[in-house]
Amino acid sequence: MNFRSILPIALFGAALSIAAPARAQSSAGTFTLPFEAQWGAAVLPAGTYTVSTDVPLDSSVIRVIGNGTSAVILAGPSVPRDFSSRGSLELREINGKYVVTRFTAGPVGREFWFAPPKGKGRDAFNNATISVPVANQN
């Protein structure tokens, strides 16, 4: 083979390797809940969890495993944020129960927002907001 026949193949391979990371990013981290909390349809008892996400361009699935619980949480559109090695969960108290309302995945530079569960209107929010750090595992 000569250089001219190898060049198109090499350029195509280089283009694929550059485009592949743009399709999906993934992140994993750990967090500890000091109390029971609801995240989407999942109720998470107090304890330590691993959270992971693959972030394709259009939608996301968040996986939470730990403390005898395994949950898949569907996230709607996310908002771009600065990349960082740290993430966080925001929990709000609604009618005496804590609910995850935001997840910031620092390593993939995304922030996900979650509506309160059905039957727990937004007007039930009080001033209690707690931030739980998510330590990066990657």
Contacts in CASP RR format, 6 or more apart in sequence:
PFRMAT RR
TARGET T0000
AUTHOR 0000-0000-0000
METHOD contacts of the structure
MODEL  1
MNFRSILPIALFGAALSIAAPARAQSSAGTFTLPFEAQWGAAVLPAGTYT
VSTDVPLDSSVIRVIGNGTSAVILAGPSVPRDFSSRGSLELREINGKYVV
TRFTAGPVGREFWFAPPKGKGRDAFNNATISVPVANQN
22 57 0 8 1.000
23 56 0 8 1.000
23 57 0 8 1.000
24 54 0 8 1.000
24 55 0 8 1.000
24 56 0 8 1.000
25 54 0 8 1.000
25 55 0 8 1.000
25 107 0 8 1.000
25 108 0 8 1.000
26 52 0 8 1.000
26 53 0 8 1.000
26 54 0 8 1.000
26 55 0 8 1.000
26 108 0 8 1.000
26 138 0 8 1.000
27 52 0 8 1.000
27 53 0 8 1.000
27 55 0 8 1.000
27 105 0 8 1.000
27 106 0 8 1.000
27 107 0 8 1.000
27 108 0 8 1.000
27 136 0 8 1.000
27 138 0 8 1.000
28 50 0 8 1.000
28 51 0 8 1.000
28 52 0 8 1.000
28 136 0 8 1.000
28 137 0 8 1.000
28 138 0 8 1.000
29 50 0 8 1.000
29 51 0 8 1.000
29 52 0 8 1.000
29 87 0 8 1.000
29 134 0 8 1.000
29 135 0 8 1.000
29 136 0 8 1.000
29 137 0 8 1.000
29 138 0 8 1.000
30 48 0 8 1.000
30 49 0 8 1.000
30 50 0 8 1.000
30 51 0 8 1.000
30 134 0 8 1.000
30 135 0 8 1.000
30 137 0 8 1.000
31 48 0 8 1.000
31 49 0 8 1.000
31 51 0 8 1.000
31 89 0 8 1.000
31 132 0 8 1.000
31 133 0 8 1.000
31 134 0 8 1.000
31 135 0 8 1.000
32 47 0 8 1.000
32 48 0 8 1.000
32 49 0 8 1.000
32 132 0 8 1.000
33 44 0 8 1.000
33 45 0 8 1.000
33 46 0 8 1.000
33 47 0 8 1.000
33 48 0 8 1.000
33 49 0 8 1.000
33 132 0 8 1.000
34 46 0 8 1.000
34 132 0 8 1.000
35 46 0 8 1.000
35 98 0 8 1.000
36 43 0 8 1.000
36 44 0 8 1.000
36 45 0 8 1.000
36 46 0 8 1.000
36 97 0 8 1.000
36 98 0 8 1.000
37 43 0 8 1.000
37 44 0 8 1.000
37 91 0 8 1.000
37 97 0 8 1.000
37 98 0 8 1.000
37 99 0 8 1.000
37 100 0 8 1.000
38 44 0 8 1.000
38 97 0 8 1.000
38 98 0 8 1.000
38 99 0 8 1.000
38 100 0 8 1.000
38 117 0 8 1.000
39 64 0 8 1.000
39 71 0 8 1.000
39 73 0 8 1.000
39 99 0 8 1.000
39 100 0 8 1.000
39 114 0 8 1.000
40 73 0 8 1.000
40 99 0 8 1.000
40 100 0 8 1.000
40 114 0 8 1.000
40 117 0 8 1.000
41 71 0 8 1.000
41 73 0 8 1.000
41 117 0 8 1.000
42 64 0 8 1.000
42 69 0 8 1.000
42 71 0 8 1.000
42 73 0 8 1.000
44 64 0 8 1.000
44 67 0 8 1.000
44 69 0 8 1.000
44 71 0 8 1.000
45 67 0 8 1.000
45 68 0 8 1.000
45 69 0 8 1.000
46 67 0 8 1.000
47 66 0 8 1.000
47 67 0 8 1.000
48 66 0 8 1.000
48 67 0 8 1.000
49 64 0 8 1.000
49 65 0 8 1.000
49 66 0 8 1.000
49 67 0 8 1.000
49 69 0 8 1.000
50 64 0 8 1.000
50 65 0 8 1.000
50 66 0 8 1.000
50 137 0 8 1.000
51 62 0 8 1.000
51 63 0 8 1.000
51 64 0 8 1.000
51 103 0 8 1.000
51 134 0 8 1.000
52 62 0 8 1.000
52 63 0 8 1.000
53 60 0 8 1.000
53 61 0 8 1.000
53 62 0 8 1.000
53 63 0 8 1.000
53 75 0 8 1.000
53 105 0 8 1.000
53 108 0 8 1.000
53 110 0 8 1.000
54 60 0 8 1.000
54 61 0 8 1.000
55 78 0 8 1.000
55 105 0 8 1.000
55 108 0 8 1.000
55 110 0 8 1.000
59 74 0 8 1.000
59 75 0 8 1.000
59 76 0 8 1.000
59 77 0 8 1.000
60 74 0 8 1.000
60 75 0 8 1.000
60 76 0 8 1.000
60 78 0 8 1.000
60 110 0 8 1.000
60 112 0 8 1.000
61 72 0 8 1.000
61 73 0 8 1.000
61 74 0 8 1.000
61 75 0 8 1.000
62 72 0 8 1.000
62 73 0 8 1.000
62 74 0 8 1.000
62 75 0 8 1.000
62 103 0 8 1.000
62 112 0 8 1.000
63 70 0 8 1.000
63 71 0 8 1.000
63 72 0 8 1.000
63 73 0 8 1.000
64 70 0 8 1.000
64 71 0 8 1.000
64 72 0 8 1.000
64 73 0 8 1.000
65 71 0 8 1.000
73 114 0 8 1.000
75 103 0 8 1.000
75 112 0 8 1.000
75 114 0 8 1.000
76 112 0 8 1.000
78 110 0 8 1.000
78 111 0 8 1.000
78 112 0 8 1.000
79 110 0 8 1.000
79 111 0 8 1.000
79 112 0 8 1.000
79 113 0 8 1.000
80 109 0 8 1.000
80 110 0 8 1.000
80 111 0 8 1.000
81 104 0 8 1.000
81 106 0 8 1.000
81 109 0 8 1.000
81 110 0 8 1.000
81 111 0 8 1.000
82 106 0 8 1.000
82 109 0 8 1.000
83 106 0 8 1.000
83 107 0 8 1.000
83 108 0 8 1.000
83 109 0 8 1.000
84 106 0 8 1.000
84 107 0 8 1.000
84 109 0 8 1.000
85 106 0 8 1.000
85 107 0 8 1.000
85 136 0 8 1.000
86 106 0 8 1.000
86 133 0 8 1.000
86 134 0 8 1.000
86 135 0 8 1.000
86 136 0 8 1.000
87 104 0 8 1.000
87 105 0 8 1.000
87 106 0 8 1.000
87 107 0 8 1.000
87 133 0 8 1.000
87 134 0 8 1.000
87 136 0 8 1.000
88 102 0 8 1.000
88 103 0 8 1.000
88 104 0 8 1.000
88 131 0 8 1.000
88 132 0 8 1.000
88 133 0 8 1.000
88 134 0 8 1.000
89 100 0 8 1.000
89 102 0 8 1.000
89 103 0 8 1.000
89 104 0 8 1.000
89 131 0 8 1.000
89 132 0 8 1.000
89 134 0 8 1.000
90 100 0 8 1.000
90 101 0 8 1.000
90 102 0 8 1.000
90 103 0 8 1.000
90 104 0 8 1.000
90 129 0 8 1.000
90 130 0 8 1.000
90 131 0 8 1.000
90 132 0 8 1.000
91 98 0 8 1.000
91 99 0 8 1.000
91 100 0 8 1.000
91 101 0 8 1.000
91 129 0 8 1.000
91 130 0 8 1.000
91 131 0 8 1.000
91 132 0 8 1.000
92 98 0 8 1.000
92 99 0 8 1.000
92 101 0 8 1.000
92 116 0 8 1.000
92 125 0 8 1.000
92 128 0 8 1.000
92 129 0 8 1.000
92 130 0 8 1.000
93 99 0 8 1.000
93 125 0 8 1.000
93 126 0 8 1.000
93 128 0 8 1.000
93 129 0 8 1.000
93 130 0 8 1.000
94 116 0 8 1.000
94 120 0 8 1.000
94 121 0 8 1.000
94 124 0 8 1.000
94 125 0 8 1.000
94 126 0 8 1.000
95 120 0 8 1.000
95 124 0 8 1.000
97 120 0 8 1.000
98 130 0 8 1.000
99 114 0 8 1.000
99 116 0 8 1.000
99 117 0 8 1.000
99 120 0 8 1.000
100 114 0 8 1.000
101 113 0 8 1.000
101 114 0 8 1.000
101 116 0 8 1.000
102 111 0 8 1.000
102 112 0 8 1.000
102 113 0 8 1.000
102 114 0 8 1.000
103 111 0 8 1.000
103 112 0 8 1.000
103 114 0 8 1.000
103 134 0 8 1.000
104 110 0 8 1.000
104 111 0 8 1.000
104 112 0 8 1.000
104 134 0 8 1.000
105 111 0 8 1.000
105 112 0 8 1.000
105 134 0 8 1.000
106 136 0 8 1.000
107 136 0 8 1.000
107 138 0 8 1.000
115 122 0 8 1.000
116 122 0 8 1.000
116 124 0 8 1.000
116 125 0 8 1.000
END
